[in-house]
Amino acid sequence: MAHPALEVADIFRTHGPDWRNAQQGHLSLGQLKVMSAIEQCRSAALGGHVLRCEGCGQDQIAYNSCRNRHCPKCQASAAQRWLQARQADLLPVDYYHVVFTLPAPISAIAYQNKAVLYALLFDVAAETLLTIAADPKHLGASIGATLVLHTWGSALTHHPHVHGIVPGGGLSPGGERWVACKPGFFLSVRVLSRLFRRRFLEALTQAHRSHRLRFFGELAALADAHVFADWLCPLRQCEWVVYAKRPFAGPEAVLAYLSRYTHRVAISNSRLLAMDERGVTFRWKDYRAEGRTRHKTMTLDVDEFMRRFLLHVLPAGLHRIRHYGFLANGNRTVKLRRIRELLVQEVDAAAQTSSVDVGPCPAQPAFLCTHCGAPMIVLLTFARGQPIRAPPQRAQAP
C-alpha cells in the first residue's frame, strides 16, 4: 500500500521542536509524549528489523511502531486485533448506532476536566440506555452496549461525544426470553435525550459539590457554587443531541463500522493534503451542509493545527472503548451463551461468525514483500536508539 504524501509525523518533525520551545510550560507531559511518539514512529529511533523476501530476494528495513493510541499510523493493526477478539460477541440480530453529544458550554469545561467529564459521559450515556430499555413502556429488557469515545469534530475542534453500538433487543427481567425491539426502531430519541440531560446535569452538579472539578482562565468564576448553578440553568432548557441511525445490515456491517471507529484518531494521514507557507491543508466534512458541498478543505496555521491535534490527547489510563449491560466484561460470556440459546443458535462462536469477513487471517505472515507479495523472513533485529520519553537529567555537582 502506498504511503500518504504527507503525515502528521512530518508536521511534528518539521515544526514540533520550535513549537515545543514556544509553548514551554503550556503543554502537558501526555501531549509531549504523544508528539515524541509520533515523531519517532517507524523510524530508526525505535529500532526495527532487516527483512528478506523469500520470493524475489529483496532486502528491506522495517522500523518499529510507537503503538501510541493517538498515532495515525498505529491504529489499523490495533483495530484488527480488537475486532478479531470481538467476533464471538456478535449476535444474529439487528444492531443500532446511537450517539450522545455534550453541548458546547459543557465541552469547554470538559477540556479542563477530561478524566472526570469523559467518565461521566460514558457512565451517564450507558445508564440512560439501560434505564430506558428496562422500562416496560419502551422495551422492558436488559440490553448490552459498546460505547466508543470521540473528542473531535471533523475540523479538529473539541467536540466530545460517544458512539454506541447496541444489539436490537435484550433479556427479559427473569432472563427466560429474548425481547426484540420493533423492526427498524430501537428507543425513542426524545426520551433518551431528556433523561441523558437530566442525569448528566445531576452528576455534574454532584462533581462540583465534591470539588472534583477545576476551572481556569475564562471559566475560573465557575468554581463558585452559586455562579455554577446559574450557569447550568440555560443548559436545563436547551436540546441535547442524541442521535440514532438505522440498523446495520447484518454483522458484517457492524464489524466494518467498528473497524473504522474504535481506534480512530483525531485526523488520519489520508485527510492531509499539503503543508506549505500557508499552513496545513486537509479535508473535512461540514455536517451542516448537504450533498457534495459537505466535503470541503481547510487550511490552518501549522501551530494551530498542532494545537488542535493535541486537544484530543486522552488522560493516561482512560479507556475509550467500554462495554455495558450483558456485554460487560464480568458476565459477557455467560450472558451471550444464554442469549444464543434463546435465539436457538449454535454455541460455537466460529459458526456464528463464519460468514463475516474481518480481514487478514492471523496465520498469515507478519511481513510481506512490497514488490512481489511473498512472505519475508527476519534476518536481523536492531534495538531502539532511545526511549520515547527520556528520564530527567541529573544536575551536575558544582
C-alpha positions in Angstrom: 0.0 0.0 0.0 1.3 3.4 -1.0 2.2 5.7 1.9 0.4 9.1 2.2 2.4 12.0 0.7 2.0 13.9 4.0 1.8 12.6 7.5 1.1 14.1 10.9 4.6 12.8 11.8 6.1 15.1 9.1 4.4 18.1 10.5 5.6 17.3 14.0 9.2 16.6 12.9 9.4 19.8 10.9 7.7 22.3 13.2 7.4 20.4 16.5 10.7 21.4 18.1 10.3 25.2 17.7 6.6 25.0 18.8 7.5 23.0 21.9 10.0 25.7 22.9 7.5 28.4 22.3 4.8 26.6 24.3 7.1 25.5 27.1 5.1 25.2 30.3 1.8 25.1 28.4 1.9 21.5 27.2 1.2 18.6 29.4 3.5 15.6 29.8 1.0 13.5 27.9 0.9 15.9 25.0 4.7 16.0 24.8 4.9 12.2 24.9 2.4 11.9 22.1 4.4 14.3 19.9 7.6 12.5 20.6 6.0 9.1 19.9 4.5 10.2 16.6 7.8 11.8 15.5 9.8 8.6 16.2 7.2 6.1 14.9 8.6 3.8 12.3 12.0 5.4 12.4 15.4 4.2 13.4 15.0 5.7 16.8 12.6 2.8 17.8 14.7 0.1 16.2 13.4 -2.5 13.7 14.1 -5.5 11.5 16.1 -6.3 8.4 13.9 -8.4 6.2 14.5 -10.6 3.2 11.8 -11.7 0.7 11.6 -15.5 0.2 10.4 -14.9 -3.4 12.5 -12.2 -5.1 15.3 -11.9 -2.6 14.8 -8.2 -2.0 16.0 -6.9 1.4 14.0 -4.3 3.3 14.3 -2.4 6.6 11.1 -2.2 8.7 11.2 0.1 11.6 9.1 -0.4 14.8 5.9 1.4 15.5 5.4 3.6 18.6 2.0 1.9 19.4 0.7 5.1 20.9 -3.1 5.2 20.7 -3.0 8.7 19.3 -0.7 7.9 16.4 -2.5 7.7 13.0 -0.1 5.0 11.7 -0.5 2.6 14.6 -4.3 2.2 14.7 -5.1 -0.1 11.8 -3.3 -3.2 13.3 -4.7 -2.4 16.7 -8.2 -2.2 15.4 -7.7 -5.5 13.5 -6.6 -7.3 16.7 -9.5 -5.8 18.7 -12.0 -6.9 16.0 -10.8 -10.4 16.0 -11.2 -10.6 19.7 -14.8 -9.3 19.4 -16.0 -11.7 16.7 -17.5 -14.1 19.3 -19.6 -11.3 20.8 -21.7 -10.8 17.6 -25.4 -11.9 17.8 -27.6 -12.7 14.8 -29.9 -9.7 15.5 -30.2 -6.1 14.2 -27.6 -3.7 15.6 -28.3 0.1 16.2 -26.0 3.1 16.3 -26.7 5.8 18.8 -24.7 9.0 19.5 -24.7 11.1 22.8 -23.2 14.6 22.4 -22.3 17.1 25.1 -23.4 20.8 24.5 -20.7 23.3 23.6 -20.6 25.0 27.0 -20.0 21.7 28.8 -17.4 20.8 26.2 -15.4 23.8 27.4 -15.2 22.6 31.0 -14.7 19.0 29.8 -11.4 20.1 28.2 -10.2 21.3 31.6 -11.6 18.2 33.4 -11.1 15.4 30.9 -10.9 12.5 33.2 -14.0 13.4 35.2 -16.2 14.6 32.4 -15.3 11.9 29.9 -16.1 9.2 32.6 -19.4 10.9 33.3 -20.2 11.0 29.6 -19.6 7.2 29.4 -21.5 6.3 32.5 -24.5 8.6 32.0 -24.9 7.6 28.3 -24.8 3.9 29.3 -27.2 4.4 32.3 -29.6 6.3 30.0 -29.7 3.4 27.5 -30.0 0.7 30.2 -32.7 2.6 32.1 -35.0 3.4 29.2 -34.6 -0.1 27.7 -35.5 -1.7 31.0 -38.7 0.4 31.2 -41.7 -1.8 30.3 -43.2 1.2 28.4 -40.3 1.0 26.0 -38.5 -2.3 25.6 -38.7 -3.9 29.1 -35.4 -5.8 28.7 -31.8 -5.8 29.9 -29.6 -4.7 26.9 -25.9 -4.5 26.1 -23.9 -1.7 24.6 -20.4 -0.9 23.4 -19.5 2.8 23.7 -16.6 4.5 21.9 -15.4 7.9 22.9 -14.6 10.5 20.2 -13.5 14.0 21.3 -13.2 15.7 17.9 -15.2 17.3 15.2 -14.2 16.9 11.6 -12.3 20.3 11.8 -10.3 19.0 14.8 -12.3 21.2 17.3 -13.1 19.8 20.7 -16.4 18.0 20.4 -16.8 15.2 22.9 -19.4 12.5 22.1 -19.8 8.7 22.4 -20.9 6.4 19.7 -22.9 3.4 20.9 -23.3 0.1 19.1 -26.3 -1.7 20.6 -27.9 -5.1 19.8 -31.6 -4.6 18.9 -33.1 -6.3 22.0 -32.3 -7.7 25.4 -33.1 -10.3 28.0 -36.4 -10.2 29.8 -36.2 -9.4 33.6 -36.1 -13.0 34.5 -33.7 -14.0 31.7 -36.1 -16.5 30.4 -36.7 -15.0 26.9 -35.2 -12.6 24.3 -37.1 -9.4 23.9 -36.6 -7.9 20.4 -37.2 -4.3 19.6 -39.6 -3.2 16.9 -38.2 -3.7 13.4 -36.2 -0.5 12.4 -36.8 1.2 15.8 -34.8 0.9 18.9 -35.7 3.5 21.5 -37.2 7.0 21.4 -34.5 9.6 20.8 -36.6 12.3 22.6 -36.9 10.2 25.7 -33.2 9.3 25.7 -32.2 12.9 25.2 -34.4 14.1 28.2 -33.1 11.5 30.6 -29.5 12.0 29.4 -29.7 15.7 30.0 -31.2 15.4 33.5 -28.9 12.6 34.7 -25.7 14.3 33.3 -26.5 17.7 34.9 -27.2 15.9 38.2 -23.9 14.1 38.1 -22.1 17.3 37.0 -23.6 19.2 40.0 -22.5 16.4 42.4 -19.0 16.5 40.9 -18.9 20.3 41.6 -20.1 19.9 45.1 -17.5 17.2 45.8 -14.7 19.6 44.5 -13.8 17.2 41.7 -13.9 20.0 39.0 -11.2 22.6 38.3 -11.6 25.8 36.4 -9.1 28.1 34.7 -9.0 31.2 32.6 -12.4 32.5 31.5 -14.1 29.7 33.4 -12.4 30.4 36.7 -15.6 32.1 38.1 -17.5 28.8 37.8 -15.6 27.5 40.9 -18.2 29.4 43.0 -21.3 27.2 43.6 -23.8 30.0 43.0 -22.2 31.1 39.8 -22.1 27.5 38.6 -25.7 26.9 39.4 -26.7 30.0 37.4 -24.5 28.8 34.6 -26.3 25.5 34.4 -29.8 27.0 34.2 -29.8 27.5 30.4 -28.5 24.0 29.9 -31.6 22.6 31.6 -33.8 24.1 28.9 -31.8 23.6 25.6 -32.0 20.5 23.5 -29.2 17.9 24.0 -28.3 16.0 20.8 -28.9 12.2 21.0 -28.9 10.7 17.5 -30.0 7.2 16.4 -29.2 5.7 13.0 -31.0 3.0 11.0 -30.0 -0.6 12.0 -26.9 -2.1 10.4 -27.2 -4.5 7.6 -26.0 -7.6 9.4 -22.9 -8.5 11.4 -20.6 -7.7 8.5 -21.7 -4.1 8.6 -21.2 -3.9 12.4 -17.6 -5.1 12.1 -16.9 -2.8 9.2 -18.2 0.1 11.2 -16.2 -0.8 14.3 -13.1 -1.2 12.3 -13.4 2.5 11.3 -14.5 3.9 14.6 -13.0 2.0 17.6 -9.4 3.1 17.0 -9.8 6.3 15.1 -7.7 9.3 16.0 -8.4 13.0 15.5 -7.3 13.0 11.9 -6.0 10.3 9.6 -3.0 10.9 7.4 -5.2 10.3 4.3 -7.0 13.5 5.0 -3.9 15.6 4.9 -3.3 17.4 1.5 -0.4 19.8 1.8 2.0 21.6 4.2 3.4 24.9 2.8 4.0 28.5 3.8 0.2 29.0 4.3 0.0 26.1 6.8 -1.6 22.6 6.8 -4.4 21.9 4.4 -6.7 19.0 5.0 -10.1 17.6 4.0 -13.0 17.9 6.4 -16.8 17.3 6.4 -19.3 20.1 7.1 -22.3 18.2 8.6 -24.4 21.4 8.4 -24.2 21.2 4.6 -25.9 18.7 2.2 -24.7 16.8 -0.8 -21.4 17.4 -2.4 -20.9 20.8 -0.6 -20.5 18.8 2.6 -16.9 17.8 1.7 -14.5 20.8 2.0 -10.9 21.7 2.5 -9.5 23.8 5.4 -6.1 25.4 5.8 -4.8 26.1 9.4 -1.6 27.7 10.5 0.9 24.9 11.5 0.9 26.0 15.1 -2.9 25.9 15.2 -3.0 22.5 13.5 -0.7 21.1 16.1 -2.7 22.7 18.9 -5.9 21.3 17.7 -4.5 17.8 17.2 -3.2 17.8 20.8 -6.6 18.9 22.2 -7.6 15.3 21.9 -4.8 13.6 23.9 -6.6 11.5 26.5 -5.7 11.2 30.1 -3.4 8.3 31.0 -5.4 5.2 31.9 -8.7 6.4 30.4 -10.3 3.6 28.4 -12.0 4.9 25.3 -13.9 1.7 24.5 -16.2 0.4 27.2 -18.9 -2.3 27.4 -22.1 -2.3 29.4 -25.1 -4.5 30.2 -24.8 -8.0 29.0 -21.7 -7.0 27.1 -19.8 -6.0 30.2 -16.6 -8.0 30.8 -17.7 -9.5 34.0 -20.7 -11.5 32.7 -20.4 -11.3 28.9 -19.6 -15.0 28.2 -22.4 -16.3 30.3 -25.0 -13.8 29.1 -24.1 -14.3 25.4 -24.3 -18.1 25.8 -27.8 -17.7 27.3 -28.9 -15.3 24.5 -27.8 -17.7 21.8 -29.7 -20.5 23.5 -32.8 -18.3 23.5 -32.3 -17.4 19.8 -31.9 -21.1 19.0 -28.4 -20.6 17.6 -25.2 -22.6 17.7 -23.0 -22.0 20.7 -19.8 -22.4 18.7 -18.5 -18.9 18.2 -16.7 -19.9 14.9 -20.0 -21.0 13.4 -21.6 -17.7 14.5 -19.1 -15.6 12.5 -18.1 -18.0 9.7 -19.6 -15.6 7.1 -18.1 -12.5 8.5 -15.1 -11.1 6.7 -12.8 -9.5 9.2 -9.7 -9.1 7.1 -6.4 -11.0 7.1 -6.2 -14.3 8.8 -3.9 -14.2 11.9 -1.9 -17.1 10.5 -0.6 -15.0 7.6 3.0 -13.8 7.7 3.7 -10.7 9.6 5.7 -9.1 6.8 5.0 -9.3 3.0 7.2 -8.1 0.2 6.1 -4.8 -1.3 7.5 -6.0 -4.7 6.1 -9.5 -5.2 3.8 -10.0 -2.1 5.8 -13.1 -0.9 6.5 -13.7 2.8 9.6 -12.0 4.2 11.9 -13.5 6.9 13.6 -11.6 9.6 17.4 -11.6 9.1 18.4 -9.2 11.9 16.8 -7.0 14.6 18.3 -3.8 15.9 17.4 -2.1 19.2 15.8 1.3 19.6 18.1 4.3 19.9 16.3 6.0 22.8 13.1 5.8 24.8 10.1 7.9 23.8 10.4 9.9 27.0 13.9 10.1 28.5 14.4 10.3 32.2 15.2 13.8 33.6 18.9 14.6 33.6 20.6 14.9 37.0 22.1 18.2 37.8 25.9 18.1 37.9 27.6 18.9 41.1 29.5 22.2 41.2 
